[in-house]
Amino acid sequence: MNEFIKLELEEAKATMQKAISHTDNELMKIRAGKASPSMLDGVLVEYYGSPTPLAQVANINTPDARTIVVQPWEKSMIGPIEKGILNSNCGLNPQNDGSVVRLNVPPLTEERRRQLVKQAKEEAEAGKISIRNIRKNTNESIKKLKSEGVSEDEIKVGEAEVQKITDSFIAKIDVLIEAKEKDIMTV
């Protein structure tokens, strides 16, 4: 196989791997009824006038499956942390006792579980779309190699290889969504 085509294939694999990682991260943010510090990853807190990720101003841990405890490094941060959690629309109500903020993660209703599965499927579909876009861009790049003296047969072989890679990465996303759906629907 032509060196240029090999380079395009390697680049496509690397980019598709990033798409898988992004999809996995997005799926991790969808809570499955169990408390997890990653549920607060998108929460920003007003810290000396600038929005700062919650993890940079407090320690976040889960003492049990239904509770998240946020312990600020400065006691004056309790109010902004509560406000940040409420503004993040993560569906959790903060309760503070003066030194820590506790978040009780309510058990999911059947309807909410179905909504979360739908949301997870949307994230997975977004991941598949980005992989297909990478395929399209790689195929276009391979076709442009014809002007550099790459034969039609090599281009066809390259495009077939791109399709194989695409299929394998889409299968990986299917595995991720299947596992997440099972996780969400398990009571």
N, C-alpha and C positions, 0 to 999 in steps of 0.2 A: 504494500500500500504506500502511496505517496506520502512524503514527510509532511507536506502542508496539510493534507487531510488528517493525518495523525494528530497534528497540533490542534486543529479545529475540534477534533473529537475529544482530546484531553481537556480543552477549554470548556467544551459543552458539559463534560462530566463534572468538572469542578463547579461550574455555575449551577448545574442541576442539584448538586449536593448542597449548595447554599440554599436553594429553594426548599429542599427537604428539611434542612435545619430550621429555616424560618417557619415553615408550616408546623413543625414539631413544637417550636416555641409558642406559636399562636395557640395550638391545641392545649399546651400546658396551662395557659392562662384561663382556660375554660374549666371552672371548678366542677368536680364530680361529687360534691357533697362532703368530701373530707377536707379538713383544714390543711392549708399548705401555705408557707411563706410566699411562694411564687404568685399567689392570688393577689398580692399587693404590689407586684412588680411595676404596674403602670401608675401607681399613686405618686403624685407630686405634692410636696409640702412647701409652704412659704417659709423660707429660711433666710433671715436677714435681707428681705426684699427680693429674693430670686427663687423661682421654682426649683426645688431640689428633689431627687428621688428619695422616697421614704427610707430606703435601705441605707442612705448616706447620713441620716440624722438619728437613726434608732436601731436597736437590735430587735429582730423579728424572729419569734420562735413559736412552736406549737407544742404545748404541754400535753395535749390529748387530741383525738381525732375531730373534736368539735370546737376547739378554741384556738385562737391566734392571740399571742401576747406581744404588744409592741412596747418596748421599753426605750424611751428617748434618752439620749446621752445628756441632754439638758432639760431640766424640769420645765423650763419656760416653753418648751416645744409641744407640750401636751395639747394645748388648744389648737395650734396650727395642724397638728397631726390628725386630730379629730375632724377638723374642717376638711383637710385633704382627703381623708377616707370617705367622708360624706359626698364631697364633690366628684369623686372618681366613679360614682355609679356602680360600685362593685356589689351592691346589694347587702352590705353589712352595716350594722349599727354599732358605732364605737361607744364603749362605756369606760370612763376613767375613774380611778380611785385616788388620784392625786400624784401617783408615781408611775403607773403604767396604764396603757389603753388595752382593754380586752375586747375581742371581737368573737361573738358566738356565731358559729356557722350553722344555720338552721338545716335540718334534714330537707332534702329536695322532695317536692311533690311530683307526682307522675307527670303532670302537665309541664312543670318546669324542666324535668328531665328530657321530655320530648323537645322542648325549646332548645335546650343545650345541645342535644344530638343534632338538631337542624343547624344550629350555629356552627358546630364542629364540622358538619358536612360542607357548609359554605366555605369554611377555612380550607378544607381539603380540596375543594373544587378550585379555589383561588391558587392553591399550590400546583394543581394539575395544569391550570391555564398558564402559569408562569413557565412550567416545564415545556409545554407545547410551544410557547413563544420562543424559548431557547432553541428548541428543535428547528423552528422556522428560520430563526436568525442564522443558525449553524448551516442549514441547507443552503441558504442564500450565499453565505460565505464560501461554501464548497463550490457552488455553481460559478462564482466569480473566479475561482482558480483555473477555469478553462482558459482564460486569457493568459495565464502564466504557463501554459503548455501541459496542463494535466488532461489526460485523455477522458473521453466520455465514459468509458467503462469504469475507470477509477472513480469518477464522480458518482456513478450509479452505486458502486460498492460502498463509497463513503456515505451516501444518503441512506442506504440500507442499514449501515452500522449505526447511524444517528437514530434511526427508527428503533433499532434493538435497544439502544441505550435509553431512549425515551420510554419505551415499554417497561424496562426494568425499574426506572425511577417512578413511574406512575404506579407500578405494583407496590413499591415501597410506601407510597402515600396511602394506597388502599389498606395496607397492613396497619399503618398508623391510625387511620380513621376507624378501622374495625376494632382495634384495641381501645381507643378512646370511647367509642360507642358502648362497648361492653363495660368499661369502667363507669360511665355515666349511668347506665341502666341497672347496674348492680346496686341493690338496696342494702 
